[in-house]
Amino acid sequence: MNRLGRYLKKMVYLEDAIDRASAAATIRKNIAFRGPNVVILACAIIIASVGLNVNSIPVIIGAMLISPVMGPIIGFGLGLGTNDTRLLKSSLKNYLLMVGISIAAASLYFLISPLRLNNPTELLARTRPTIYDVLIALFGGAAGMLEHARRERGTVLSGVAIATALMPPLCTVGYGLASLNPSYIFGALYLFLINTSFIAIATFFVVKFLGFESAETEAHLVRRSRRIVGAVLLVMIVPSIFSAIWTVRDNNFTINAGRFVQNNKIIGSSYIFDHHINLNGREQSLELFFAGEALDPVSKQLLLKNAQGYGLHGDQIIFHEEAAMRPADTHEIIRDLNSHYLNTIQELNARITELEVELAKYRGAEAARAAASQRDSVYTGHDGLVEFSGENSAGGDTVNPEN
């Protein structure tokens, strides 16, 4: 056990890989938003807005890699951990400047963009933050601060920028302002505040853990830092926990409703030809659209009982039977069909009678023409004279007209 303990301690030993002075200098250098940083930030926010506008994940990722928004956030955490009041004020000022530039650029883009969002899935994903976003921001911020602090830096900061996704929420706020949609504005702004707050808090904890030198050590400043961290934790975490609970409930309801519909497609002479799942905060419902025969009360109660086995309550299921036929409707339809077919048969019989009369007339005319032809038939002789066939009154011999 002692050997294992020493091995694990050696694995996580950080002292030889940490350069506190260089890390603090780099963080302070990257706080200010002026010159190229402002232009780069505006370009990144426009790229991210285009990516959200066309639902393109690669474009959004590219914008997050370009954006320099991490500087003031890491700087705020460092100032909080080292009790550096000047650094805190500078970080907060540049943070607000960064937020203002980003929202203004995004709003301007969505105001002039000719594209309309029919299915803004990426935007909608930024309006319901949960406790999982808190965890991503917390561990992402810790990884980012450790990357700043180690001597040999790699590509961790790029991964942190992608994982914490700071740009898309700001773009969504801009879209909400351009479309005057409060749900987009406040939901996305809350997500952005969660990300930035917990990145800063994670930075604070890493700074304390690594033992960065404090600028001021007065007891009241230490207590102030702790109160700030505690207030941020309380304000940001509690709503996100409720949001996470709703997200898990919505996910479970969607899965259970889909399984229920799949396993109860046919009920007697009725069948479910479509369904719709409604998720609206705490309220969830499943709309069922029936065809075939309308459900009788017994079948409906049996279906509701089966729904309980999938975790669905009876008041969550809404029946739509507009396309289904009731027994009275069925009898009326059959009666109408019989009447239609009877009228058709009568019309066909009348037509047949007319055709038979016409055929009889045609046959009578043909017989009369045949009889007349036989009675008045003539023949032509070998000498070119006409001979009449028949017997004379005296001897029955053939009479020659020349005699």
Buried (B, 14 or more C-beta within 10 A) or exposed (E): EEEEEEEEEEEEEEEEEBBBEBBBEBBBEBBBBEEEBBEBBBBBBBBBBBBBBEBBEEBBBBBBBBBBBBBBBBBBBBBBBBBBEEBBEBBBBBBEBBBEBBBBBBBBBBEEBEEEBEEBEBBBBBBBBBBEBBEBBBBBBBBBBBBBBBEEBEEBBEBBBBBBBBBBBBBBBBBBBBBEBEEBBEBBBBBBBBBBBBBBBBBBBBBBEBEBEBBEEEEEBEEBBEEBBEEBBEEBBEBBEEBBEBBEBBEEBBEBBBBBBEEBEEBEBBBBEEBEBEBEEEEBBBBBBBBBBBBBEEBBEBBBEBBEEBBBEEEBBEBBBEEBBEEEEEEEEEEEEEEEEEEEEEEEEEEEEEEEEEEEEEEEEEEEEEEEEEEEEEEEEEEEEEBEEEEEEEEEEEBEEEE
